[in-house]
């Protein structure tokens, strides 16, 4: 069986916590897109594990796979696995031969290009993490990328570098008028990455992802697919151009792993929803709390209670009311069989509580997103008020179950179920694994 975990909003929904929660019934956890720009935080027994590349299932001692749809920074991979070992874990991580490698020149160009956008009048500063994700996917599409399998053959690696590095040097020097440094030194790159290939081979970490997953499934293993980021920053279905460079949506699980859509489509697809909205970086956010002093105070309270600072960047996130048109869009493009709602406890104790039920665009009510980001930016939220609920003991409520939630909190969740025509499988009322109310187990 397969279960696919997808972010329903703009990222930072708490997907890692759900992968960790349900990962106990999985044998293999697969990241199918993104790179080390995807911060996943897992809390177990009061211990916090901040991961940016290694699949969240590593905390559960599951086999982790970085699929062919990922872009891999080997330096980060080795750093994270070594850190987990130092903390007493034994991560078993495999990397797809077809996954593309983030090279030092990708990281250099990422910073240069984002700075150039910020200095221009285009208004298209995306706010990337500077990890080289976008430039690596550009090379993948441009057929000049270096893949993990290339690192295993020093001669092939040399050929790839001799083809692509002069191009990168020319972009840095001739287009941007800057000096290229060690990131464009072919000999130094070849020495470092051939050694990385040797380490990967020696550790038996490299696999043909499609074959590996087929064999595991044939042996009866449960496979969980872990998406990074969220639906609204999907390159096809998100608020373009304020998007990532891959497909976090459920369809990416098939293409990013080599597992057919008839396999992933027969499994469960669970959308993770944060009980409010947060965003890192630029782009529209109709329900954002950024108006008067009262709204700014609400946003600050939610940000502090929810720890709304980027796992990778540390940047404070923008805060808004739950955006239901966004979630309707996410439910349609992903085909959810269930949703999990996180951070419900963060909303406890607020003086007021609202959701963006719809949009007003040119005097007409819209229940879903416009296709273009420019039109989305023109939308005004149609807000619906809810009765706030008092603070509660998350451990006690999680232990007693759904009925122990305050009535107003259950009304909030049941409204969401009705709007998405999708059941709530789980409710996060605290950061720890034990602080989640499980109503349905997608493996059962």
C-alpha positions in Angstrom: 0.0 0.0 0.0 1.0 3.6 -0.5 0.3 6.8 1.4 1.2 10.2 0.0 1.5 13.2 2.3 1.0 16.6 0.6 1.2 20.2 1.8 -2.1 22.0 1.2 -1.0 25.6 1.5 2.3 27.5 1.1 4.5 25.1 2.9 5.3 24.9 6.6 2.1 22.9 7.3 3.8 20.4 9.6 4.1 17.5 7.0 7.1 16.1 8.8 5.0 15.5 12.0 2.4 13.5 10.0 5.1 11.5 8.2 6.6 10.7 11.6 3.2 9.9 13.1 2.1 7.5 10.3 5.6 6.5 9.4 5.5 3.8 12.0 3.4 1.7 9.7 5.6 2.4 6.6 8.6 0.5 5.7 10.0 3.0 3.2 9.6 6.8 3.1 10.3 8.5 -0.2 11.0 12.2 -0.8 9.8 12.8 -4.4 10.8 16.4 -5.1 12.7 19.4 -3.8 16.0 19.6 -2.1 17.6 20.9 1.1 15.3 24.0 0.9 12.5 22.0 2.6 12.6 22.3 6.3 10.8 19.4 8.2 10.8 19.4 11.9 10.0 16.2 13.8 9.5 16.2 17.6 9.8 12.9 19.5 9.9 12.6 23.3 10.7 16.3 23.6 13.6 15.9 21.2 13.5 18.1 18.1 15.0 17.0 14.8 15.3 19.7 12.1 15.8 18.0 8.7 16.1 19.7 5.3 16.9 16.8 3.0 16.8 13.4 4.7 13.3 12.0 4.7 11.4 12.5 8.0 11.1 8.7 8.4 14.7 8.6 9.5 13.6 9.4 13.0 11.5 6.2 12.9 14.5 4.1 11.6 12.7 3.6 8.3 14.5 3.3 4.9 14.5 6.8 3.4 14.8 7.4 -0.3 15.6 10.6 -2.2 13.8 10.0 -5.5 14.7 11.0 -9.0 12.5 14.1 -8.7 14.8 15.5 -5.9 17.8 17.7 -6.3 20.5 16.6 -3.9 23.3 18.5 -2.2 25.7 15.7 -1.2 27.3 17.9 1.4 23.9 18.4 3.2 23.2 14.7 2.9 26.3 13.6 4.6 26.0 16.4 7.3 22.5 15.4 8.2 23.1 11.7 8.3 26.2 12.2 10.4 24.3 14.5 12.8 21.5 11.9 13.2 24.1 9.2 14.0 25.7 11.5 16.6 22.2 11.7 18.2 21.9 7.9 18.5 20.0 7.2 15.3 21.0 4.9 12.4 19.6 6.5 9.2 19.3 4.3 6.2 19.1 6.7 3.2 19.2 5.7 -0.5 19.6 8.2 -3.3 18.2 7.7 -6.8 20.8 7.5 -9.6 18.5 9.8 -11.7 18.3 12.5 -9.1 20.2 15.7 -10.0 23.1 17.1 -8.0 23.2 20.6 -6.6 26.7 21.9 -7.5 28.5 24.9 -5.9 27.9 27.0 -9.1 24.1 26.4 -8.6 24.3 28.0 -5.1 26.4 30.9 -6.4 24.0 31.6 -9.3 20.9 31.3 -7.0 22.2 34.2 -4.9 23.3 36.3 -7.9 20.0 35.9 -9.7 17.8 36.6 -6.7 19.8 39.7 -6.0 19.4 40.8 -9.6 15.6 40.3 -9.3 15.5 42.3 -6.1 17.4 45.2 -7.8 15.2 45.2 -10.9 11.7 46.7 -11.4 10.1 43.4 -12.3 8.6 42.8 -8.9 9.4 39.1 -9.2 11.6 38.6 -6.2 10.7 35.0 -5.1 12.6 34.9 -1.9 14.5 31.7 -2.4 16.5 30.0 0.3 19.7 30.4 -1.8 20.3 26.7 -1.8 20.7 26.4 -5.6 17.4 24.5 -6.0 16.0 26.5 -8.9 19.3 26.6 -11.0 19.7 22.9 -10.6 16.2 22.2 -11.9 16.9 24.7 -14.7 19.9 22.6 -15.7 17.8 19.4 -15.5 15.3 20.9 -18.0 18.1 22.3 -20.1 19.7 18.8 -20.3 23.0 20.0 -18.9 22.6 18.7 -15.4 24.8 16.3 -13.4 23.0 13.3 -11.9 23.9 11.2 -8.9 24.8 8.3 -11.2 27.4 10.5 -13.0 29.3 10.8 -9.7 30.0 7.1 -9.8 32.0 7.3 -13.0 34.9 9.7 -12.8 35.3 9.8 -16.6 31.6 10.6 -17.2 31.8 13.2 -14.4 34.7 14.9 -16.1 32.8 15.1 -19.4 29.8 16.6 -17.7 31.8 19.2 -15.9 33.8 20.2 -19.0 30.5 20.7 -20.8 28.6 22.7 -18.2 31.2 24.7 -16.2 32.3 27.0 -19.1 28.7 27.9 -19.6 28.3 28.8 -15.9 31.5 30.8 -15.9 30.3 32.7 -18.9 27.0 33.5 -17.2 28.7 34.7 -14.0 31.4 36.8 -15.8 29.8 37.9 -19.0 26.2 38.3 -18.0 26.5 39.5 -14.4 30.0 41.0 -14.7 31.3 39.2 -11.6 34.3 37.0 -10.9 33.9 33.3 -11.0 35.6 31.5 -8.2 36.2 27.9 -7.0 32.6 27.0 -7.9 33.8 27.0 -11.6 37.1 25.2 -11.1 36.7 22.0 -13.0 39.6 20.2 -11.5 38.6 21.0 -7.9 35.0 20.1 -8.6 36.0 16.8 -10.2 38.2 15.9 -7.2 35.5 16.7 -4.7 32.5 15.1 -6.5 34.4 12.0 -7.6 35.2 11.4 -3.9 31.5 11.9 -3.1 30.7 9.3 -5.7 33.1 6.9 -4.0 31.6 7.5 -0.6 28.1 7.0 -2.0 29.1 3.7 -3.6 31.0 2.5 -0.6 28.0 3.2 1.6 25.7 1.4 -0.9 23.4 4.4 -0.9 22.7 4.7 -4.7 19.7 2.9 -6.2 17.6 2.8 -9.3 14.7 4.3 -7.5 11.9 2.8 -9.7 13.4 -0.7 -9.5 14.1 -0.4 -5.8 10.6 0.7 -4.9 9.1 -2.0 -7.2 11.1 -4.7 -5.4 10.1 -3.3 -1.9 6.4 -3.2 -2.8 6.6 -6.7 -4.3 8.0 -7.9 -1.0 4.9 -6.5 0.7 6.4 -3.2 2.1 4.3 -0.2 2.8 5.6 2.9 1.0 5.0 6.5 2.1 5.6 9.4 -0.2 6.6 12.7 1.4 6.1 15.9 -0.4 8.1 19.0 0.4 6.8 22.6 0.3 3.1 23.0 -0.5 0.5 23.0 -3.3 0.5 26.8 -3.7 4.1 26.8 -4.5 3.9 24.0 -7.0 5.4 25.2 -10.3 2.3 24.2 -12.3 -0.5 24.6 -9.8 0.8 27.4 -7.5 1.0 31.2 -7.5 3.5 31.4 -10.3 6.2 32.9 -10.4 6.3 32.8 -6.5 6.8 29.0 -6.6 9.4 26.4 -6.2 10.9 24.6 -9.2 9.2 21.2 -8.8 5.8 19.5 -8.2 4.9 19.1 -4.5 1.4 18.1 -5.5 0.4 14.4 -5.4 1.1 13.8 -9.1 4.7 14.5 -8.4 4.9 11.3 -6.3 4.6 9.2 -9.4 7.0 11.1 -11.7 9.5 11.9 -8.9 9.9 8.3 -7.8 9.3 6.1 -10.9 6.2 4.6 -9.2 3.3 4.5 -11.6 0.2 6.7 -11.1 -2.0 3.6 -11.0 -0.1 2.6 -7.9 0.0 5.9 -6.0 -3.6 6.6 -7.2 -4.9 3.4 -5.5 -3.4 4.5 -2.2 -4.3 7.3 0.2 -3.5 11.0 -0.4 -3.5 13.0 2.8 -3.4 16.8 2.6 -1.8 18.5 5.6 -3.4 21.8 6.6 -2.2 24.3 9.1 -5.2 25.7 11.1 -4.2 29.2 10.0 -2.0 30.4 7.1 1.7 31.3 7.0 4.0 32.2 4.2 7.7 32.8 3.8 8.7 35.1 1.0 6.8 37.2 -1.6 3.5 36.7 -3.3 -0.2 37.3 -2.7 -1.9 36.4 0.6 -5.4 37.7 0.6 -6.1 36.7 4.3 -2.9 38.1 5.6 -3.1 39.9 9.0 -1.1 43.0 8.1 -3.6 45.9 8.4 -4.2 47.8 11.6 -2.4 47.5 14.9 -5.0 44.9 16.1 -4.3 42.6 13.2 -0.5 43.0 13.6 -0.8 42.0 17.2 -2.9 39.0 16.3 -0.3 38.0 13.7 2.5 38.4 16.2 0.8 36.3 18.8 0.1 33.5 16.3 3.7 33.7 15.0 5.2 33.4 18.5 2.8 30.6 19.7 3.3 28.7 16.5 7.0 29.1 16.2 6.5 30.6 12.7 10.1 31.1 11.7 11.6 29.2 8.7 13.3 25.9 9.6 16.0 26.5 6.9 16.2 30.3 6.8 15.0 31.4 10.2 12.9 34.1 8.5 9.7 35.2 10.3 6.7 33.9 8.4 3.8 36.1 7.3 0.6 35.2 9.1 -3.1 35.1 7.9 -6.4 33.5 8.6 -7.1 30.1 7.1 -7.7 30.6 3.3 -10.5 28.1 2.3 -10.5 28.9 -1.4 -6.8 27.9 -1.4 -7.7 24.6 0.3 -10.6 23.9 -2.2 -8.0 24.3 -5.0 -5.5 22.0 -3.2 -8.2 19.3 -2.6 -9.0 19.3 -6.3 -5.5 19.2 -7.8 -4.3 16.5 -5.3 -7.4 14.3 -5.0 -7.3 14.1 -1.2 -8.8 11.0 0.5 -8.3 12.8 3.9 -6.8 15.8 5.5 -4.8 16.4 8.7 -5.1 19.7 10.5 -2.1 20.9 12.5 -1.5 23.7 15.0 -5.1 23.8 16.2 -3.7 24.7 19.7 -2.1 27.9 18.4 -5.6 29.4 17.8 -6.7 28.6 21.3 -7.2 31.7 23.5 -7.5 34.3 20.7 -9.9 37.2 21.2 -11.4 36.6 17.7 -11.2 34.0 15.0 -12.0 34.2 11.3 -11.5 32.2 8.1 -11.4 33.4 4.5 -14.5 31.6 3.3 -14.4 33.0 -0.3 -12.9 35.9 -2.3 -14.5 39.0 -3.7 -13.1 39.7 -7.2 -14.7 42.5 -9.2 -17.8 42.3 -7.1 -18.3 38.6 -7.6 -17.8 35.8 -5.1 -15.3 33.2 -5.9 -14.9 29.9 -4.0 -11.5 29.0 -5.6 -8.3 30.6 -6.8 -8.0 32.6 -10.1 -5.5 30.9 -12.5 -3.2 33.9 -12.6 -1.3 35.4 -9.6 -2.1 38.9 -10.7 -5.8 38.2 -10.4 -5.3 36.4 -7.1 -3.6 39.5 -5.8 -6.7 41.5 -6.6 -8.9 39.2 -4.5 -10.4 40.5 -1.2 -11.2 37.9 1.4 -14.8 37.2 2.4 -14.4 36.5 6.0 -16.5 34.2 8.2 -16.3 34.5 12.0 -16.0 31.6 14.4 -16.4 31.4 18.1 -12.9 31.3 19.7 -12.1 28.5 22.2 -10.1 28.6 25.4 -6.6 27.1 25.8 -6.6 23.3 26.6 -4.1 20.7 27.8 -2.8 19.2 24.5 -1.6 15.9 26.0 -4.9 15.3 27.8 -7.0 16.1 24.8 -4.8 13.9 22.5 -5.2 11.0 25.0 -9.0 11.4 25.4 -9.6 11.9 21.6 -11.6 14.1 19.3 -14.7 14.6 21.6 -12.4 16.1 24.2 -11.8 19.2 22.0 -13.8 22.3 22.8 -17.1 22.5 21.0 -16.0 25.6 19.1 -12.8 23.8 17.9 -14.9 20.9 16.6 -17.2 23.3 14.8 -14.1 24.8 13.1 -12.9 21.4 11.9 -16.3 20.2 10.8 -16.8 23.4 8.7 -13.5 22.5 7.0 -14.6 18.9 6.3 -17.8 20.2 4.7 -16.1 22.7 2.5 -13.5 20.3 1.2 -15.9 17.3 1.2 -13.0 15.4 2.8 -12.8 13.8 6.3 -10.3 15.1 8.9 -8.0 12.1 9.6 -5.9 13.7 12.3 -5.7 16.9 14.4 -2.4 18.2 15.7 -2.9 19.9 19.1 0.8 20.1 20.0 4.3 19.6 18.5 5.0 16.1 19.8 3.9 12.9 18.2 1.7 12.0 21.2 -0.1 15.4 20.9 -2.0 14.4 17.8 -5.6 13.1 17.7 -5.9 10.3 15.2 -9.4 9.7 13.9 -8.4 7.5 11.0 -5.2 5.7 10.1 -4.7 5.9 6.3 -2.9 2.5 6.4 -6.0 0.7 7.6 
